[in-house]
Amino acid sequence: MKNWKLETELRLEFIHGIVKAAGVNGIVFGNSGGKDSALVGILCKMACDNTVGIIMPCGTSQNYGSDKTDAEILAEQFNIDTRIVDLTSTRDELVATVGGNTKLTDSALSNIAPRLRMTALYAVAASENLLVAGTSNRSERHMGYFTKWGDGACDFNPIADLTVTETYEFLRYLNAPNVIIDKVPSAGLFEGQTDELDMGVTYRAIDNYLLTGEVSESDKAIIDRYHNSSEHKRKMPLTFVK
């Protein structure tokens, strides 16, 4: 297990240094009510008092229910400035407009909400001179389980090196709310959605593979397939170089 006291000190120094170097007024992040945004929100608030968490329901009942409630519990416990930006009508209008020009696939529809949320975060950031904090962990990044130019976009990410297992350990160390620690990982993109059901492999298997190299052949095949097919998400756009 990592030395979480030291990890906290190093990450607070990292965040504080970025904010100071950028000459901004503070930080904004998407407070989804999940584990990753909770950890990022706690660390950012500890490093920078002017940390704003935006709750952004977008189309599913979970967004308006447990996600919103858990996000508010986190914000209250750690005194994080909280705002709600409801994006459901925006999403519906976009789906109707674009859907009139092409047949939208399930994948295209699922990725709309994360990209709208990032648009909202950057609009707030640009208006108030803030930096956008990213919330993708190492396990998700390895699998490519994030939306390109959606939740994968940010100005900095203080937890990109942490697996899901380590994220939970860190949250326990920081005394995060149990409702978040005990919550089944889900992006809340559609009703009944969970990360592990989507991927067909558990975070335990992914993390064990990343941390020890040990994995079953069947899980390794899934993990490697996800990793290889999502390589483009972890790189800047291809550009012509003469």
C-alpha positions as CSV (number, residue, x, y, z in Angstrom):
1,M,0.0,0.0,0.0
2,K,1.2,3.5,-0.8
3,N,2.1,6.0,1.8
4,W,-1.1,8.1,1.5
5,K,0.2,10.9,3.7
6,L,3.1,11.4,1.4
7,E,0.9,10.9,-1.7
8,T,-1.4,13.7,-0.4
9,E,1.5,16.1,0.2
10,L,3.0,15.5,-3.2
11,R,-0.3,15.9,-5.0
12,L,-1.2,19.1,-3.2
13,E,2.2,20.5,-4.1
14,F,1.5,19.5,-7.7
15,I,-1.9,21.1,-7.8
16,H,-0.8,24.3,-6.0
17,G,2.2,24.7,-8.4
18,I,0.0,24.3,-11.5
19,V,-2.5,26.9,-10.2
20,K,0.3,29.4,-9.3
21,A,2.2,28.9,-12.6
22,A,-1.0,29.4,-14.6
23,G,-1.9,32.6,-12.8
24,V,-5.6,31.5,-12.5
25,N,-8.2,32.1,-9.8
26,G,-8.9,28.5,-9.0
27,I,-10.1,25.1,-10.2
28,V,-13.3,23.7,-11.6
29,F,-14.2,20.0,-11.8
30,G,-17.2,17.8,-12.7
31,N,-18.7,16.5,-9.4
32,S,-20.3,13.3,-10.7
33,G,-20.9,11.7,-7.3
34,G,-18.4,9.0,-8.2
35,K,-15.1,7.9,-6.7
36,D,-12.7,9.6,-9.1
37,S,-14.4,13.0,-9.1
38,A,-14.6,12.7,-5.3
39,L,-10.9,12.2,-4.9
40,V,-10.0,14.9,-7.4
41,G,-12.4,17.3,-5.7
42,I,-11.0,16.6,-2.2
43,L,-7.4,17.1,-3.3
44,C,-8.2,20.2,-5.3
45,K,-10.0,21.8,-2.4
46,M,-7.2,21.0,0.0
47,A,-4.7,22.6,-2.4
48,C,-6.8,25.5,-3.6
49,D,-9.7,27.0,-1.6
50,N,-11.4,28.3,-4.7
51,T,-12.4,24.9,-6.1
52,V,-15.8,24.7,-7.8
53,G,-17.6,21.4,-8.3
54,I,-20.3,21.3,-11.1
55,I,-23.0,18.7,-10.9
56,M,-24.3,18.1,-14.4
57,P,-27.3,15.8,-14.8
58,C,-27.7,14.8,-18.4
59,G,-30.6,12.5,-19.3
60,T,-30.7,9.5,-16.9
61,S,-32.6,9.2,-13.6
62,Q,-29.4,8.1,-11.9
63,N,-28.0,11.6,-12.7
64,Y,-30.9,13.2,-10.9
65,G,-31.0,10.7,-8.1
66,S,-28.0,9.0,-6.4
67,D,-25.4,10.8,-8.4
68,K,-26.6,14.2,-7.5
69,T,-27.2,13.2,-3.9
70,D,-23.8,11.7,-3.4
71,A,-22.1,14.7,-5.1
72,E,-23.9,17.0,-2.7
73,I,-22.8,14.9,0.3
74,L,-19.2,15.1,-0.8
75,A,-19.4,18.8,-1.4
76,E,-21.0,19.5,2.0
77,Q,-18.4,17.3,3.9
78,F,-15.4,19.0,2.3
79,N,-17.0,22.5,1.9
80,I,-16.7,22.5,-1.9
81,D,-18.5,25.3,-3.8
82,T,-21.3,23.5,-5.7
83,R,-23.4,24.5,-8.7
84,I,-25.9,22.5,-10.8
85,V,-25.9,22.8,-14.6
86,D,-28.8,20.6,-16.0
87,L,-27.8,19.5,-19.5
88,T,-30.7,17.2,-20.3
89,S,-32.6,19.6,-22.6
90,T,-29.3,20.6,-24.3
91,R,-28.6,16.9,-25.0
92,D,-32.1,16.3,-26.2
93,E,-31.9,19.2,-28.6
94,L,-28.5,18.1,-30.0
95,V,-29.7,14.6,-30.4
96,A,-32.8,15.8,-32.3
97,T,-30.8,18.1,-34.5
98,V,-27.9,15.8,-35.4
99,G,-30.2,12.8,-35.5
100,G,-32.1,14.6,-38.3
101,N,-28.9,14.3,-40.4
102,T,-27.6,10.9,-39.5
103,K,-28.5,7.7,-37.7
104,L,-26.9,8.1,-34.3
105,T,-25.4,4.9,-32.9
106,D,-25.5,3.8,-29.3
107,S,-21.9,4.7,-28.9
108,A,-22.4,8.2,-30.4
109,L,-25.4,8.8,-28.1
110,S,-23.4,7.7,-25.0
111,N,-20.6,10.0,-25.7
112,I,-22.7,13.1,-26.1
113,A,-23.2,13.7,-22.3
114,P,-19.5,13.6,-21.4
115,R,-18.6,16.0,-24.2
116,L,-21.4,18.4,-23.2
117,R,-20.2,18.3,-19.6
118,M,-16.7,19.2,-20.6
119,T,-18.0,22.0,-22.8
120,A,-19.8,23.3,-19.7
121,L,-16.7,23.0,-17.5
122,Y,-14.6,24.9,-20.0
123,A,-17.2,27.6,-20.3
124,V,-17.2,28.2,-16.6
125,A,-13.4,28.0,-16.5
126,A,-13.0,30.5,-19.3
127,S,-15.5,32.9,-17.6
128,E,-13.9,32.8,-14.2
129,N,-10.2,32.2,-15.0
130,L,-10.1,28.6,-13.6
131,L,-8.3,25.4,-14.6
132,V,-10.3,22.3,-15.4
133,A,-9.3,19.3,-13.3
134,G,-9.4,15.8,-14.9
135,T,-10.8,12.8,-13.2
136,S,-9.7,9.7,-15.2
137,N,-7.7,7.1,-13.2
138,R,-5.0,4.8,-14.5
139,S,-7.2,1.8,-14.9
140,E,-9.7,3.7,-17.1
141,R,-7.0,5.3,-19.1
142,H,-5.3,1.9,-19.8
143,M,-8.6,0.5,-21.0
144,G,-9.6,3.6,-22.9
145,Y,-12.8,3.7,-20.8
146,F,-13.4,7.4,-21.1
147,T,-14.7,9.7,-23.8
148,K,-12.3,11.4,-26.1
149,W,-12.7,15.1,-25.8
150,G,-15.2,14.4,-23.0
151,D,-14.2,13.3,-19.5
152,G,-10.7,12.6,-21.0
153,A,-10.1,16.3,-21.6
154,C,-8.6,18.5,-18.9
155,D,-5.9,21.0,-18.0
156,F,-4.4,18.7,-15.4
157,N,-5.1,15.4,-13.8
158,P,-3.9,14.7,-10.2
159,I,-5.0,11.0,-10.2
160,A,-4.0,9.6,-13.6
161,D,-1.3,7.4,-12.1
162,L,-3.7,5.7,-9.6
163,T,-5.6,2.4,-10.3
164,V,-9.2,2.0,-9.1
165,T,-8.0,-0.1,-6.2
166,E,-5.6,2.7,-5.1
167,T,-8.3,5.3,-5.6
168,Y,-10.5,3.6,-3.1
169,E,-7.6,3.2,-0.7
170,F,-6.9,7.0,-1.0
171,L,-10.5,7.9,-0.5
172,R,-10.6,5.8,2.7
173,Y,-7.5,7.6,4.0
174,L,-9.1,11.0,3.3
175,N,-12.4,9.9,5.0
176,A,-14.5,10.3,2.0
177,P,-18.3,9.5,2.3
178,N,-19.1,5.8,2.5
179,V,-21.9,6.3,0.0
180,I,-19.2,7.0,-2.6
181,I,-16.7,4.4,-1.5
182,D,-19.4,1.7,-1.5
183,K,-21.0,2.8,-4.8
184,V,-20.8,0.5,-7.9
185,P,-18.5,2.2,-10.5
186,S,-20.8,3.6,-13.2
187,A,-20.6,6.5,-15.6
188,G,-24.4,6.8,-15.4
189,L,-24.6,7.2,-19.2
190,F,-27.8,5.0,-19.4
191,E,-30.1,3.2,-17.0
192,G,-28.5,0.2,-15.3
193,Q,-25.0,0.9,-16.7
194,T,-21.9,-0.2,-14.8
195,D,-18.3,0.0,-15.9
196,E,-17.5,-3.6,-15.3
197,L,-20.5,-4.9,-17.2
198,D,-19.6,-2.6,-20.1
199,M,-16.1,-3.9,-20.3
200,G,-16.7,-7.5,-19.5
201,V,-13.8,-7.5,-16.9
202,T,-13.5,-6.4,-13.3
203,Y,-11.4,-3.6,-12.0
204,R,-9.8,-6.1,-9.7
205,A,-8.5,-8.0,-12.6
206,I,-7.4,-4.9,-14.5
207,D,-5.6,-3.5,-11.5
208,N,-3.9,-6.8,-10.6
209,Y,-2.6,-6.9,-14.2
210,L,-1.3,-3.3,-14.1
211,L,0.3,-3.7,-10.6
212,T,1.6,-7.2,-10.7
213,G,1.4,-8.5,-14.3
214,E,-0.7,-11.4,-13.1
215,V,-4.0,-12.1,-15.0
216,S,-6.0,-14.9,-16.5
217,E,-5.7,-15.5,-20.2
218,S,-9.4,-14.6,-20.8
219,D,-9.1,-11.3,-18.8
220,K,-5.8,-10.5,-20.5
221,A,-7.4,-10.9,-23.9
222,I,-10.1,-8.4,-23.0
223,I,-7.8,-5.9,-21.4
224,D,-5.3,-6.0,-24.2
225,R,-8.1,-5.6,-26.8
226,Y,-9.5,-2.5,-25.1
227,H,-6.0,-1.0,-24.6
228,N,-4.9,-1.5,-28.2
229,S,-8.1,-0.3,-29.8
230,S,-8.1,2.9,-27.6
231,E,-4.5,4.0,-28.2
232,H,-5.7,7.0,-30.2
233,K,-7.4,8.3,-27.1
234,R,-4.2,8.6,-25.2
235,K,-2.3,10.6,-27.9
236,M,-2.6,14.0,-29.4
237,P,-4.3,14.1,-32.9
238,L,-2.2,12.9,-35.8
239,T,-0.7,15.8,-37.8
240,F,1.0,16.1,-41.1
241,V,4.7,16.8,-40.8
242,K,6.7,17.7,-43.9
